[in-house]
Amino acid sequence: MGQRGRKPLEIRKNNPTGALVKRNYYIEEGHARALTVLSALTGKELSLLVNEAIGELIKKYQPMTEINLLRLKTIPKGEEAK
């Protein structure tokens, strides 16, 4: 019998030290269908496709700001006033 449970994410295989964050977002139904078809056609999992699309958005809009969108860090609680 095959292994049960979730398959390891391809993202994890390609970048084992990268931090993954689970988020819920709402997207248009047509986009969700198109992503499902693209996933089947390319053999890539949905997470990889979504990360690729987000990366393209960041490349597109990053030049419009002086803030490096990929190097933002959270401020621990209690340090906001410092």
ABEGO torsion letter per residue (X at the ends): XBBBEBBBBAAAAABAABBBBBBBBBBBAAAAAAAAAAAAAAGBBAAAAAAAAAAAAAAAAAAABABBAAABBBBBBGAAAX
